[in-house]
Amino acid sequence: MAANIFDGSTDSNWGTAANWSLNAVPNETDGNVATFDATSPNCTVNSFDRPCNGLNFTGYTNTITMSFNIAVHGSLTLGLDMGVAGSSYLQINAISTMTSNGKVWPNRLNFSTNATFTLADNWSIDGLLHIATDSPTINGFQITASAGLLCNAAAAVLGTTNIILDGTGTVTLPTSTTGFRLNLTINTAGTITFAAATGIYNTGTLTYTAGTVVTTGSTLTCTLATIFACNGITWNNISFSGTKQVISFSMPIIFFFLEYFSNCSKLKDALVFLDPIPLINKSTLTGSLSCVS
């Protein structure tokens, strides 16, 4: 891939061909990497959303103004000392290796295609983390998001990346049978609100460390092996369905669950509680608990 370097020789607009070293505005099929290096001046993403094959800000110390979105169809590398103005977002539209270099991305970050995304280091974003596609796989390291998590209803979110919510925002989990399968941690000084709908969380570990969590009107559904370490969360409705689940609850309410299940032989093959179960946590269930084997 060739580097198509933004040199700003005519003006500051992304969409001016003469501003690029290859005298062509980047696009998603040109095989090049839109590059901002130590020589690149300020740039404005002007006129409309801009696609590119790859995007690299290594060494960039000036400011890119996000008046419109950038859609990246390949590798993405941020620069630690780059400036970002404007409120539009980065959209990842193809298989991508993503490197933050320690830069906190201030806006929304979208995963927008059914592909595998590989994080080369930890990411922090001040905007919304949006899973805007149905079957993404996100691998490696962690994403710390300060404005919440939004998943498409039909999303099946797979991979090994840990998601940490550290601000104030809403969590909207998918309603597909596969559900959200990444580890999810709430560790915030703000308020995290679970959307007033059914959300499916499977196979990962859901951890609460700090912050206010609002679950009013929500239903959390688990259909596969899941671990909850949720000291301090008061859940609304929780539903288990499927067969041969292994569910671990780190909370005293486990005694209610076991007493309830002991009278329902139908459920004995559907749920297995891990042993030992810590009794130091204090999450409670205020709504309904339903189980379907």
GUVOTI-356422 format. One record per atom (N, C-alpha, C): x, y, z; residue in three letters. Coordinates in steps of 0.1 Angstrom, whole numbers, padded with zeros to 4 digits, always signed. Example, Ala and Ser with C-alpha at 12.3 -4.5 7.8 and 13.67 -1.06 7.14 Angstrom:
BEGIN
+0132-0057+0078Ala +0123-0045+0078Ala +0132-0033+0078Ala +0128-0022+0071Ser +0137-0011+0071Ser +0129+0000+0079Ser 
***
This chain:
BEGIN
+0008-0012+0000Met +0000+0000+0000Met +0009+0013+0000Met +0005+0022-0008Ala +0012+0035-0008Ala +0006+0045+0002Ala +0014+0053+0007Ala +0010+0064+0016Ala +0005+0076+0007Ala -0007+0080+0009Asn -0012+0092+0002Asn -0013+0102+0013Asn -0003+0111+0013Ile +0000+0120+0025Ile -0008+0133+0023Ile -0015+0138+0033Phe -0022+0150+0032Phe -0012+0161+0034Phe -0010+0170+0024Asp +0000+0181+0024Asp -0006+0195+0024Asp -0020+0195+0022Gly -0027+0208+0023Gly -0021+0219+0014Gly -0016+0215+0002Ser -0010+0225-0007Ser -0019+0235-0012Ser -0033+0232-0012Thr -0042+0241-0018Thr -0051+0248-0007Thr -0057+0239+0002Asp -0065+0244+0013Asp -0065+0234+0024Asp -0074+0235+0033Ser -0075+0225+0044Ser -0085+0214+0042Ser -0091+0213+0031Asn -0102+0204+0029Asn -0097+0190+0025Asn -0103+0180+0031Trp -0100+0166+0028Trp -0104+0163+0013Trp -0114+0169+0008Gly -0120+0166-0005Gly -0113+0173-0016Gly -0102+0180-0014Thr -0095+0186-0025Thr -0083+0177-0030Thr -0084+0172-0042Ala -0074+0163-0047Ala -0059+0168-0046Ala -0057+0181-0049Ala -0044+0187-0049Ala -0038+0187-0035Ala -0046+0185-0024Asn -0041+0185-0010Asn -0034+0172-0007Asn -0034+0162-0016Trp -0028+0149-0013Trp -0016+0146-0021Trp -0007+0139-0016Ser +0006+0137-0023Ser +0004+0129-0036Ser -0006+0121-0037Leu -0009+0114-0049Leu -0019+0121-0058Leu -0022+0133-0054Asn -0032+0141-0062Asn -0045+0134-0065Asn -0049+0128-0055Ala -0062+0121-0055Ala -0068+0120-0041Ala -0081+0123-0040Val -0088+0121-0028Val -0089+0107-0024Val -0086+0103-0012Pro -0087+0088-0009Pro -0101+0083-0011Pro -0101+0070-0014Asn -0113+0062-0015Asn -0111+0048-0010Asn -0122+0040-0009Glu -0121+0027-0002Glu -0114+0017-0011Glu -0112+0019-0024Thr -0107+0009-0033Thr -0094+0013-0039Thr -0087+0024-0035Asp -0075+0028-0042Asp -0063+0021-0038Asp -0064+0012-0027Gly -0052+0005-0023Gly -0042+0013-0015Gly -0045+0025-0012Asn -0036+0034-0005Asn -0040+0037+0010Asn -0031+0042+0017Val -0034+0046+0031Val -0034+0061+0032Val -0046+0067+0036Ala -0046+0081+0038Ala -0038+0084+0050Ala -0027+0093+0048Thr -0017+0094+0058Thr -0016+0109+0063Thr -0015+0111+0076Phe -0013+0124+0082Phe +0000+0122+0090Phe +0011+0129+0086Asp +0023+0127+0094Asp +0028+0141+0100Asp +0040+0142+0104Ala +0045+0154+0110Ala +0045+0166+0102Ala +0044+0164+0088Thr +0044+0175+0079Thr +0030+0180+0075Thr +0020+0172+0079Ser +0006+0175+0075Ser +0000+0187+0083Ser -0007+0196+0076Pro -0013+0207+0083Pro -0027+0203+0088Pro -0034+0213+0094Asn -0048+0211+0098Asn -0056+0206+0086Asn -0066+0198+0089Cys -0075+0192+0078Cys -0089+0192+0083Cys -0098+0195+0074Thr -0113+0195+0077Thr -0119+0184+0068Thr -0126+0175+0074Val -0134+0165+0066Val -0146+0172+0062Val -0146+0177+0049Asn -0156+0186+0044Asn -0167+0180+0035Asn -0178+0186+0034Ser -0188+0183+0024Ser -0196+0171+0026Ser -0190+0159+0028Phe -0198+0147+0030Phe -0189+0136+0036Phe -0195+0125+0041Asp -0187+0114+0047Asp -0176+0110+0037Asp -0164+0107+0043Arg -0152+0104+0034Arg -0148+0089+0037Arg -0147+0081+0026Pro -0142+0068+0027Pro -0127+0068+0025Pro -0120+0058+0030Cys -0106+0056+0027Cys -0103+0041+0029Cys -0092+0037+0022Asn -0088+0022+0022Asn -0081+0019+0036Asn -0073+0028+0040Gly -0066+0027+0053Gly -0064+0042+0058Gly -0061+0043+0072Leu -0060+0056+0077Leu -0049+0056+0088Leu -0039+0065+0087Asn -0027+0065+0096Asn -0024+0079+0100Asn -0025+0082+0113Phe -0022+0095+0119Phe -0008+0095+0127Phe +0000+0085+0125Thr +0013+0084+0132Thr +0021+0097+0130Thr +0025+0103+0141Gly +0033+0115+0140Gly +0026+0128+0138Gly +0013+0128+0135Tyr +0005+0140+0133Tyr +0003+0148+0145Tyr +0006+0161+0145Thr +0004+0169+0157Thr -0005+0181+0155Thr -0011+0182+0143Asn -0021+0192+0140Asn -0035+0187+0142Asn -0045+0193+0137Thr -0059+0190+0141Thr -0067+0186+0128Thr -0074+0175+0130Ile -0084+0171+0120Ile -0098+0174+0125Ile -0105+0182+0117Thr -0119+0186+0121Thr -0129+0177+0115Thr -0136+0170+0124Met -0146+0159+0119Met -0159+0166+0117Met -0161+0173+0106Ser -0174+0179+0102Ser -0183+0168+0096Ser -0176+0158+0091Phe -0184+0146+0086Phe -0176+0134+0090Phe -0182+0122+0088Asn -0176+0110+0092Asn -0165+0105+0083Asn -0156+0097+0088Ile -0146+0090+0080Ile -0149+0075+0081Ile -0150+0068+0070Ala -0153+0054+0069Ala -0140+0047+0065Ala -0134+0039+0074Val -0121+0033+0071Val -0124+0018+0067Val -0118+0014+0055His -0120+0001+0050His -0108-0008+0051His -0100-0005+0061Gly -0087-0013+0064Gly -0081-0009+0077Gly -0068-0009+0078Ser -0061-0006+0090Ser -0064+0009+0095Ser -0064+0010+0108Leu -0066+0024+0114Leu -0055+0026+0125Leu -0048+0037+0124Thr -0038+0040+0134Thr -0040+0055+0138Thr -0042+0057+0151Leu -0043+0071+0156Leu -0029+0076+0160Leu -0027+0089+0162Gly -0015+0095+0166Gly -0017+0101+0180Gly -0008+0098+0189Leu -0009+0102+0203Leu -0011+0117+0204Leu -0004+0125+0196Asp -0005+0140+0198Asp -0014+0147+0187Asp -0022+0139+0180Met -0031+0145+0171Met -0042+0153+0178Met -0047+0163+0172Gly -0059+0170+0177Gly -0071+0166+0169Gly -0082+0166+0176Val -0095+0163+0169Val -0105+0173+0173Val -0112+0179+0163Ala -0123+0189+0166Ala -0135+0183+0158Ala -0147+0189+0161Gly -0159+0184+0155Gly -0164+0171+0162Gly -0176+0168+0159Ser -0183+0157+0166Ser -0186+0145+0158Ser -0182+0144+0145Ser -0185+0132+0137Ser -0176+0121+0141Ser -0179+0109+0135Tyr -0173+0097+0141Tyr -0165+0089+0131Tyr -0157+0080+0136Leu -0150+0070+0128Leu -0158+0058+0126Leu -0159+0053+0114Gln -0167+0041+0111Gln -0157+0031+0105Gln -0157+0019+0111Ile -0148+0008+0106Ile -0156-0001+0097Ile -0153-0002+0084Asn -0161-0008+0074Asn -0156-0021+0068Asn -0145-0026+0073Ala -0139-0038+0068Ala -0130-0044+0078Ala -0124-0056+0075Ile -0114-0062+0084Ile -0103-0052+0087Ile -0100-0050+0100Ser -0091-0039+0104Ser -0083-0043+0116Ser -0070-0039+0115Thr -0062-0039+0127Thr -0061-0024+0132Thr -0065-0022+0145Met -0067-0009+0150Met -0057-0006+0161Met -0050+0005+0159Thr -0039+0009+0169Thr -0043+0023+0174Thr -0044+0025+0187Ser -0047+0038+0192Ser -0034+0046+0196Ser -0023+0040+0198Asn -0011+0047+0203Asn -0013+0055+0215Asn -0023+0051+0223Gly -0026+0059+0236Gly -0035+0071+0234Gly -0039+0074+0222Lys -0048+0085+0219Lys -0062+0082+0224Lys -0068+0091+0231Val -0083+0089+0235Val -0091+0095+0223Val -0099+0086+0217Trp -0107+0091+0206Trp -0119+0098+0212Trp -0122+0111+0209Pro -0132+0119+0216Pro -0146+0117+0211Pro -0148+0110+0200Asn -0162+0110+0194Asn -0166+0095+0194Asn -0177+0093+0187Arg -0183+0079+0186Arg -0174+0071+0177Arg -0174+0058+0180Leu -0167+0048+0172Leu -0177+0037+0168Leu -0178+0035+0155Asn -0187+0025+0149Asn -0180+0013+0143Asn -0184+0001+0147Phe -0181-0011+0140Phe -0192-0014+0130Phe -0190-0013+0117Ser -0201-0012+0108Ser -0202-0023+0097Ser -0195-0034+0099Thr -0196-0045+0090Thr -0193-0058+0097Thr -0198-0069+0090Asn -0196-0082+0096Asn -0182-0087+0092Asn -0172-0084+0101Ala -0158-0087+0099Ala -0151-0089+0112Ala -0138-0092+0111Thr -0130-0094+0123Thr -0122-0081+0125Thr -0123-0075+0137Phe -0115-0063+0140Phe -0105-0067+0151Phe -0093-0064+0149Thr -0082-0068+0159Thr -0076-0055+0165Thr -0077-0054+0178Leu -0071-0043+0185Leu -0056-0046+0188Leu -0047-0037+0184Ala -0033-0038+0186Ala -0029-0033+0200Ala -0038-0025+0206Asp -0035-0020+0220Asp -0048-0016+0226Asp -0048-0011+0238Asn -0060-0006+0245Asn -0066+0006+0238Asn -0079+0007+0237Trp -0086+0019+0232Trp -0094+0025+0242Trp -0095+0039+0242Ser -0104+0047+0250Ser -0111+0056+0241Ser -0124+0057+0243Ile -0132+0066+0235Ile -0142+0074+0244Ile -0143+0087+0242Asp -0151+0095+0250Asp -0166+0095+0245Asp -0168+0090+0233Gly -0181+0089+0227Gly -0187+0076+0229Gly -0198+0074+0221Leu -0206+0061+0222Leu -0198+0050+0214Leu -0198+0038+0220Leu -0194+0026+0213Leu -0206+0020+0206Leu -0206+0020+0193His -0218+0015+0185His -0214+0003+0177His -0221-0008+0180Ile -0220-0020+0172Ile -0231-0019+0162Ile -0228-0014+0150Ala -0238-0011+0140Ala -0239-0021+0129Ala -0236-0033+0133Thr -0237-0044+0123Thr -0241-0057+0130Thr -0244-0068+0123Asp -0250-0080+0129Asp -0240-0090+0134Asp -0228-0092+0128Ser -0220-0103+0132Ser -0205-0099+0133Ser -0201-0089+0141Pro -0187-0086+0142Pro -0180-0094+0152Pro -0167-0096+0150Thr -0158-0102+0160Thr -0147-0092+0163Thr -0146-0089+0176Ile -0137-0079+0181Ile -0127-0086+0190Ile -0114-0086+0186Asn -0104-0094+0194Asn -0093-0085+0200Asn -0089-0089+0212Gly -0077-0083+0217Gly -0079-0071+0226Gly -0071-0070+0237Phe -0070-0058+0245Phe -0084-0054+0250Phe -0087-0041+0252Gln -0099-0036+0258Gln -0103-0023+0251Gln -0116-0020+0252Ile -0122-0007+0248Ile -0128-0001+0260Ile -0124+0011+0264Thr -0130+0018+0275Thr -0139+0029+0268Thr -0152+0028+0271Ala -0162+0038+0264Ala -0168+0046+0275Ala -0169+0059+0273Ser -0174+0068+0283Ser -0189+0073+0280Ser -0194+0069+0269Ala -0208+0074+0266Ala -0218+0062+0263Ala -0215+0050+0268Gly -0224+0040+0267Gly -0221+0030+0255Gly -0230+0020+0254Leu -0228+0009+0244Leu -0242+0007+0237Leu -0241+0008+0224Leu -0253+0006+0216Leu -0251-0005+0206Leu -0259-0016+0206Cys -0258-0027+0197Cys -0271-0028+0189Cys -0269-0032+0176Asn -0280-0035+0167Asn -0288-0046+0174Asn -0301-0046+0172Ala -0310-0056+0178Ala -0306-0070+0174Ala -0301-0072+0161Ala -0298-0085+0156Ala -0284-0089+0158Ala -0276-0081+0165Ala -0262-0083+0165Ala -0258-0096+0173Ala -0248-0103+0168Ala -0241-0114+0175Ala -0227-0109+0177Ala -0224-0104+0189Val -0211-0098+0191Val -0201-0108+0198Val -0191-0112+0190Leu -0182-0122+0194Leu -0168-0116+0196Leu -0159-0124+0202Gly -0145-0120+0203Gly -0139-0121+0217Gly -0128-0115+0219Thr -0120-0116+0231Thr -0118-0102+0238Thr -0122-0092+0232Thr -0120-0078+0237Thr -0128-0076+0250Thr -0123-0070+0260Asn -0130-0065+0271Asn -0135-0051+0270Asn -0148-0049+0273Ile -0155-0036+0272Ile -0156-0031+0286Ile -0152-0019+0288Ile -0153-0012+0301Ile -0161+0001+0299Ile -0171+0003+0307Leu -0180+0015+0307Leu -0176+0023+0318Leu -0171+0035+0316Asp -0165+0044+0326Asp -0171+0058+0327Asp -0182+0060+0320Gly -0189+0073+0320Gly -0203+0072+0323Gly -0211+0081+0317Thr -0226+0081+0318Thr -0232+0078+0305Thr -0240+0068+0304Gly -0246+0064+0291Gly -0256+0053+0293Gly -0261+0048+0282Thr -0271+0037+0281Thr -0265+0025+0275Thr -0268+0013+0280Val -0264+0001+0275Val -0276-0005+0268Val -0275-0007+0254Thr -0285-0014+0247Thr -0279-0027+0241Thr -0283-0038+0247Leu -0277-0051+0242Leu -0286-0056+0231Leu -0280-0065+0223Pro -0288-0071+0212Pro -0299-0080+0217Pro -0309-0083+0209Thr -0320-0092+0212Thr -0319-0105+0204Thr -0308-0107+0196Ser -0306-0119+0189Ser -0303-0131+0199Ser -0305-0143+0194Thr -0302-0154+0203Thr -0288-0156+0206Thr -0279-0151+0198Thr -0264-0152+0201Thr -0261-0142+0212Thr -0265-0130+0210Gly -0264-0119+0220Gly -0250-0113+0220Gly -0247-0106+0231Phe -0234-0100+0234Phe -0225-0109+0242Phe -0213-0112+0236Arg -0205-0123+0242Arg -0191-0118+0246Arg -0189-0105+0247Leu -0176-0100+0252Leu -0178-0097+0267Leu -0166-0098+0274Asn -0166-0094+0288Asn -0170-0079+0290Asn -0179-0076+0299Leu -0184-0063+0301Leu -0182-0058+0315Leu -0175-0047+0318Thr -0173-0042+0331Thr -0179-0028+0333Thr -0186-0026+0344Ile -0191-0012+0347Ile -0182-0007+0358Ile -0175+0003+0355Asn -0166+0009+0365Asn -0166+0024+0363Asn -0175+0032+0369Thr -0177+0045+0366Thr -0180+0054+0378Thr -0178+0067+0377Ala -0183+0076+0387Ala -0197+0082+0382Ala -0201+0077+0371Gly -0214+0082+0365Gly -0225+0072+0367Gly -0235+0073+0357Thr -0246+0064+0357Thr -0248+0056+0344Thr -0249+0043+0345Ile -0251+0034+0334Ile -0266+0030+0335Ile -0273+0031+0324Thr -0287+0027+0324Thr -0289+0016+0313Thr -0294+0005+0318Phe -0298-0006+0308Phe -0311-0002+0302Phe -0311-0003+0288Ala -0323+0001+0281Ala -0335-0006+0285Ala -0346+0000+0285Ala -0359-0006+0289Ala -0364-0015+0279Ala -0357-0026+0277Ala -0361-0037+0267Ala -0353-0049+0271Ala -0355-0060+0263Thr -0348-0072+0266Thr -0335-0072+0259Thr -0324-0075+0266Gly -0311-0076+0261Gly -0305-0090+0264Gly -0298-0096+0255Ile -0292-0109+0257Ile -0277-0108+0259Ile -0273-0114+0270Tyr -0258-0114+0273Tyr -0254-0128+0276Tyr -0244-0133+0269Asn -0240-0147+0270Asn -0225-0149+0271Asn -0221-0159+0277Thr -0208-0166+0278Thr -0197-0157+0284Thr -0199-0144+0285Gly -0188-0135+0290Gly -0190-0134+0305Gly -0182-0125+0311Thr -0183-0121+0325Thr -0188-0107+0326Thr -0199-0105+0333Leu -0205-0092+0335Leu -0201-0087+0349Leu -0192-0077+0350Thr -0187-0073+0363Thr -0191-0059+0366Thr -0195-0057+0379Tyr -0197-0043+0384Tyr -0187-0040+0394Tyr -0180-0028+0392Thr -0170-0023+0402Thr -0175-0011+0409Thr -0180-0001+0402Ala -0184+0011+0408Ala -0194+0019+0399Ala -0202+0028+0405Gly -0211+0036+0397Gly -0225+0033+0400Gly -0234+0042+0395Thr -0249+0040+0396Thr -0254+0032+0384Thr -0261+0022+0386Val -0267+0014+0375Val -0282+0013+0376Val -0289+0018+0366Val -0303+0018+0365Val -0308+0007+0356Val -0317-0002+0361Thr -0322-0013+0353Thr -0337-0013+0352Thr -0343-0002+0356Thr -0358-0001+0356Thr -0364-0004+0342Thr -0373-0014+0342Gly -0380-0017+0329Gly -0372-0026+0320Gly -0360-0030+0324Ser -0352-0039+0315Ser -0353-0053+0319Ser -0350-0062+0309Thr -0350-0076+0311Thr -0336-0081+0306Thr -0329-0088+0314Leu -0316-0094+0310Leu -0318-0108+0308Leu -0315-0113+0296Thr -0317-0127+0292Thr -0304-0134+0290Thr -0302-0146+0295Cys -0290-0154+0293Cys -0294-0168+0288Cys -0288-0172+0277Thr -0291-0185+0271Thr -0279-0195+0271Thr -0268-0190+0275Leu -0256-0198+0275Leu -0248-0195+0288Leu -0237-0202+0290Ala -0229-0201+0302Ala -0224-0186+0304Ala -0227-0181+0316Thr -0224-0167+0318Thr -0221-0165+0333Thr -0212-0156+0336Ile -0207-0153+0349Ile -0211-0139+0353Ile -0218-0137+0364Phe -0222-0124+0369Phe -0214-0121+0382Phe -0206-0110+0382Ala -0200-0106+0394Ala -0205-0091+0397Ala -0217-0090+0402Cys -0224-0078+0401Cys -0228-0072+0415Cys -0218-0072+0424Asn -0220-0065+0437Asn -0225-0051+0435Asn -0237-0048+0440Gly -0242-0034+0440Gly -0252-0031+0429Gly -0255-0041+0420Ile -0266-0038+0410Ile -0279-0045+0415Ile -0290-0037+0414Thr -0303-0043+0416Thr -0309-0045+0403Thr -0311-0058+0399Trp -0317-0061+0386Trp -0332-0060+0386Trp -0337-0058+0374Asn -0352-0057+0373Asn -0356-0072+0370Asn -0357-0075+0357Asn -0361-0089+0353Asn -0349-0096+0347Asn -0348-0109+0351Ile -0338-0118+0346Ile -0344-0130+0341Ile -0340-0135+0329Ser -0346-0147+0323Ser -0335-0156+0318Ser -0335-0169+0322Phe -0326-0179+0317Phe -0334-0188+0308Phe -0328-0192+0296Ser -0334-0201+0287Ser -0324-0210+0281Ser -0328-0221+0275Gly -0318-0229+0268Gly -0316-0242+0277Gly -0305-0249+0274Thr -0302-0262+0281Thr -0287-0262+0285Thr -0284-0269+0295Lys -0271-0272+0300Lys -0263-0259+0302Lys -0269-0250+0309Gln -0262-0237+0311Gln -0254-0239+0324Gln -0243-0231+0325Val -0235-0229+0337Val -0236-0215+0340Val -0243-0211+0351Ile -0245-0197+0355Ile -0239-0195+0368Ile -0231-0186+0370Ser -0225-0183+0383Ser -0230-0169+0387Ser -0237-0168+0399Phe -0241-0155+0404Phe -0233-0153+0417Phe -0226-0142+0418Ser -0219-0138+0430Ser -0227-0129+0438Ser -0237-0135+0445Met -0247-0127+0452Met -0255-0135+0462Met -0259-0130+0473Pro -0267-0138+0483Pro -0280-0143+0477Pro -0286-0136+0467Ile -0298-0140+0461Ile -0298-0154+0456Ile -0286-0160+0455Ile -0284-0174+0450Ile -0292-0183+0459Ile -0294-0180+0472Phe -0302-0189+0480Phe -0316-0190+0476Phe -0321-0178+0471Phe -0335-0178+0466Phe -0336-0187+0453Phe -0326-0185+0444Phe -0326-0193+0432Phe -0326-0208+0435Phe -0317-0212+0444Leu -0316-0226+0446Leu -0328-0232+0453Leu -0334-0224+0462Glu -0347-0229+0468Glu -0358-0230+0457Glu -0358-0220+0448Tyr -0368-0220+0438Tyr -0366-0232+0428Tyr -0354-0234+0424Phe -0351-0245+0415Phe -0353-0258+0421Phe -0351-0260+0434Ser -0352-0273+0440Ser -0366-0279+0438Ser -0376-0270+0436Asn -0390-0275+0435Asn -0394-0276+0420Asn -0384-0274+0411Cys -0387-0274+0397Cys -0378-0284+0390Cys -0381-0297+0390Ser -0372-0307+0385Ser -0369-0305+0370Ser -0378-0299+0363Lys -0376-0296+0349Lys -0364-0287+0347Lys -0360-0279+0357Leu -0349-0270+0356Leu -0335-0276+0360Leu -0335-0288+0366Lys -0323-0293+0372Lys -0312-0296+0361Lys -0317-0299+0349Asp -0307-0302+0338Asp -0304-0289+0330Asp -0311-0278+0333Ala -0310-0266+0325Ala -0299-0257+0331Ala -0298-0257+0344Leu -0289-0248+0351Leu -0280-0255+0361Leu -0267-0251+0360Val -0258-0257+0370Val -0251-0245+0376Val -0251-0243+0389Phe -0245-0232+0396Phe -0231-0236+0400Phe -0221-0227+0397Leu -0207-0230+0400Leu -0205-0230+0415Leu -0196-0238+0419Asp -0193-0239+0434Asp -0178-0238+0435Asp -0172-0230+0444Pro -0180-0222+0454Pro -0185-0209+0449Pro -0195-0204+0455Ile -0201-0191+0451Ile -0199-0181+0462Ile -0192-0170+0459Pro -0189-0160+0469Pro -0201-0154+0475Pro -0201-0152+0488Leu -0213-0146+0495Leu -0211-0132+0499Leu -0201-0125+0494Ile -0198-0112+0498Ile -0206-0101+0490Ile -0211-0105+0479Asn -0218-0095+0471Asn -0232-0093+0475Asn -0239-0082+0470Lys -0252-0078+0475Lys -0261-0075+0464Lys -0260-0080+0452Ser -0270-0077+0442Ser -0283-0083+0445Ser -0294-0077+0441Thr -0307-0083+0444Thr -0316-0083+0432Thr -0326-0091+0432Leu -0336-0092+0421Leu -0349-0086+0426Leu -0354-0076+0420Thr -0366-0070+0424Thr -0378-0073+0415Thr -0376-0078+0403Gly -0387-0082+0394Gly -0388-0097+0393Gly -0391-0101+0381Ser -0394-0115+0379Ser -0381-0123+0375Ser -0381-0136+0378Leu -0371-0145+0373Leu -0378-0156+0366Leu -0375-0158+0353Ser -0381-0169+0345Ser -0370-0178+0339Ser -0373-0191+0339Cys -0364-0201+0334Cys -0371-0210+0324Cys -0365-0212+0313Val -0372-0221+0303Val -0361-0231+0299Val -0364-0244+0301Ser -0354-0254+0297Ser -0357-0260+0283Ser 
***
